[in-house]
Amino acid sequence: MSKKKNRFPDNLFYRLLLLSGMIVRRLNRSHSAAMARILGDIVFDLLKIRRDLVETNLSLTFPEKSGEEISRIARQVYRNLAANAVEVLRLPLIRTPEDATRLVDVDVRDFLAKTRDRNNGAVCVSAHFGNWELLAVSLGLLISQVTVVVKRLKNRDIDRQINRWRGIRGNTIVYKRQALREGLRTLRRGGIMSFLADQSDPEGGFFMDFLGRRTSVFLGPAYLALKTGVPLFVVMCRRSGGGRYIAEFEEVDTAGLGSDKGDAEELTRRYTRVLERYIRQYPEEWFWVHNRWKRTEESLPFESGEE
């Protein structure tokens, strides 16, 4: 007979999340930002959670940078991640499109001209870059409600709560296993699908170079765009200073592509190059704490990837 899982740690972290949210939402933005900066420095200097991994990933991606430069970028990575955490706790304060535009500068005219004005859906791919959670909520208020694909968290109480915040202004939240089915349904009725496309595929997927190292990628966003004939946009949200962000859209060319696996692989290469360009230009904005290159072709029981 299996032992019942001890739920105390999960319940404790869930209560701490709720308490933290109550505290942060009572602070003004400048005080919240100062608290996040201190928290980021504590994690970097004292706790050193995954610091070796972050600095190793940065060094391998930017071999031309000195150790001092790598350390400076790594510190800012932790400060930015702490700021993200605080800003996620403040998501319930974003109630209107005006609230969103006070935080995010975005020009949506070209996007709307190619999607809603033509009764067309769209696939939007982004990365764990800038504040991706704020981006999704803001787009839901400023453009149209978005179907957001997420990964299920191990702590089910925290998972439910964060999904409530993600969907607080009408966005639909689906898990990755539902992405293809829900994606086809959403896009065929003119909706918008949003993916974070910088993570590896746990089932192997398609192998290609990402930031100079070979790893697996998920073909779902490219497959959905090609299968339904909707445009695919890279949407990135980067910091512009003073707690504000700039969201930028870049349509990815699908010229000459059909809808078979090889075409989905090519479209994935095309949008991945855009993600790489942003990450290389603004390295402090990306989620280097993730072991992005842990899955290799040699670690899988079958052969996968490019020829």
N, C-alpha and C positions, 0 to 999 in steps of 0.2 A: 504494500500500500504506500503510495507516494506521500511525502510530507506536505502539509499545507504551507504555502509560501508565507513567510513573515511579511505582513503588509505594513508594519510600523515604519520602516524607513521611507517607503513610498508616501505614506500618509503625512509623515513629518515634512518631507520636501514639498508636498502639495500645499500644506498649511503655510510653510515659509514663503512659497510663491504668492499665495493670496495676500499674506501680510506685507510682503515687499511691494506688491502692487498698490495696496492701500496707502502705504507710506509715500511711494514715488509720485502717485497722482495728487498728493497734497502739496508737493514741492513745485516751485516754478521751474521753468526749463533750464535756466542758468544754474540753479542749485542741483538739479538732476544731472546736468552735464558735468559739474565739478565732482559730484559723488562718483560718477562713472569713471572719470579720469583716475581718481584715487584707487578705485577698485581694480582697474586695469593694471596700475602700477604694482599693487599688492600681489596680484596673480603672477605678474611677470617677475618681480624681484624676489618675493618671499615664497609663494607657493610653487612657482615654476611649473605649473601644470602644462605638460606637453611642450615646454619651451625648447627642449632639444630637438623635437620633431619639427617645430616651426622653423628654427634656425637652420636645420639640415635641409628642409624643403626649399627655403629661400636661397641657401648657398648653392644647391644643385641647379636651381632655375636661373640664378644670376651669378655665375662663376666669376664674372668681371668685377663684382662688388667686394669691397674690403669687409673684414670682420666687423669693423665699427659701423659701417653702413648697414650690414645685415642686422646687427643688434638694434640699431635705431628703428629700422622698419619693423622688426619683430615687436618692439615695445609698442609702437603705434598700432600694430595689429591687435594687441591685447586691449589697448585703450578703446579702439573702435568696437571690438566685440562687447566690451562692457557697456559702451554707449548703446549698442544695439539692444542689449538685454533690458536696459532702462527704458529705451524707447518702445520696446514691445509691451512693457508693463503700462505704458501710457497710451496704448492704442485706443482704449475706450474713450479717451478725451477727443479723438478725431471723429466728429459727428456730422460734419457738413463738407461740401466741396471747398468752401472757404477755409475751413480748418486745414484741409489737405494742402491747399495752395500756399498756406503760410509756412509749410514745411518743405514742400517739394515744388521746384520749378520744372514745368513740363509743357511742351508745345505738342498738342495732340492733333493738330489740324491735318497733317499728312496721313497720320494713322487712321483718322476717321474717314478721310476721303477714300481710302483704300479698303475700308471695312464697313462700318455702319452705314455710310452714305450709299454704298452699293449693296446693302443687305447681305454683306459677306461676313463670315467669321474670320478668326485669325488664331494662329498659334504664336504665343509669346514665350521665348526662352530667355532665361536670365541665369544668374549664378549666385552663390553665397558671397555676395559682393555688395559693399555699401550696406544699406539696410533693406534687404529683400522683403521683409515682412511689411515694413512701412510702404514700400513700393506697391505691393499687391493691394493693400487696403486703399491707398490713394487712387490707384487706377480704377478700382471698383466704384469710387465716388465720382471721379472726374470723367470717366469714359463710359463704362458699362460694367455691370456685375461680371466678375471673372470666376471661372472654375479653376481652382488652384490645386495642383497635385502636390501632396506632401508625403513624407515618410512617417510612419507610425512610431511614436515614442514608446520606450519600454514602460515608463510609468504611465499607466492608463489614465489616472486622475489628471496629471499634468497635461497629457495628450489632449484630453477632452477640453480642459480649460483654455489651452493655447488655441485650439481649433475654434472655441467660442470667440476668442478675441480676433482670430483671423477672419471669421465670418460675421463679425458684429455689424457690418454695414451692408450685408447682403451677398457677399461672395460665397460660392459653394466650395466646400472642401472635400476632396476625394483622395483616397490612398492610392499609392502607386499601382497596386494590383488591379484597381478599377479604372486605371487611366485610359486604356485603349477603348474599352466599351463606352465609358462616359465621354471620352473625347470625341468619338464618332458621332454620338448623339448630340453633344453640345455644338460641334462645328456645323453639323448639317442643319441646325436650326438658327445659325448665324451667331453663335456665341463665341466667347474667347476662352481659350485654354492656356494656362500658364504653367510652365515647368521650370524647375531649377536643373539646368542641364550640365552641371559641372561635376556630378558625382558618378562613381563607377556603377556598373550594372552587376548586382550580386550573382546573376545567373550567367555571367560571361559576356553576353552581348557582342559588341563589335570592338575590336582592338585597333587603336590608332595612337599616334603621338599626341600628347597633351603637355604643353610647356616643356618639351624636350625629352619626355619620358613616355614609354609605351604603357597604355592602360586601357581598360574597358570603358565603353560608353553605351548609353541607352539610346536605341534608335527610335523610340516611341514618338517624340516630337516631329521628327522628319517624316516618319511613316504617316502620321495623321495629316500633316500639311499636304503631302503629295496625294494621299488617298482621297482627300476631300477637295483638293484644288484651292485651298485658302492660302493667303500669304503667310510667311513666317517672318517674325520680327525678333531681333535681339533687343531686349529692353534692359538697360543698366542704370542703376541708381547710385550715384557717387556723391560724396560729401563736397559741399562748396563753402563751408565755414559758417560759424555762428549757429550750429545745430540745424542748418538747412541742407537740402540735397538738390541735385540736378538729375532728372530722369531723361534718358536719351533713347530714341528709337532708331533702329537701323534695319531696314528690310533686307533680307537675304535673297539673293538671286536664285530662282529655281529654273531658269532657262535651260532647256534641253534635257530636263529630267522627267522620267515617267514615274511609276509608282512601285517598282519592284525593289528588292532588297538592296541591290547595287546602287540604285538611285537614292534610297534612303541613307545609305552609307556616305554617298557624295555630299548630300545636303548636310549631313551631320558634320562632315569635314569643314564645309563652308561656314556654318555658324560657329563651330568651335574655334575657327581662326579669329572670329570677331571677339569671342570671349577671351581668348589668349591676348589679343591686342590690348584690351582694357586691363587685364590683370598685370601685364608687363608695364603698362603706363602708370597704373595706380596700385602697386603691390600691397600697400598697407590696407587696402580695402577688401582683400580676399581672405577666405577662411582657411588659412594655412594650418590650422590645428587638426584638420582632417587628414588621415593617412590615405590620400587620394590614389596613390600608386601601389596599394597593397595587393591588388589582384593582378596577376600576370598570366599569360597564356600557359606557362609551365605549371601554374598552381591549379589549373582546371583539368578535369578528367577527359576533356575533348578538345579538339583543335578548333580554334576560332580566330577570326580576324582577317586582315588584308592578306592578299597573296604577296 
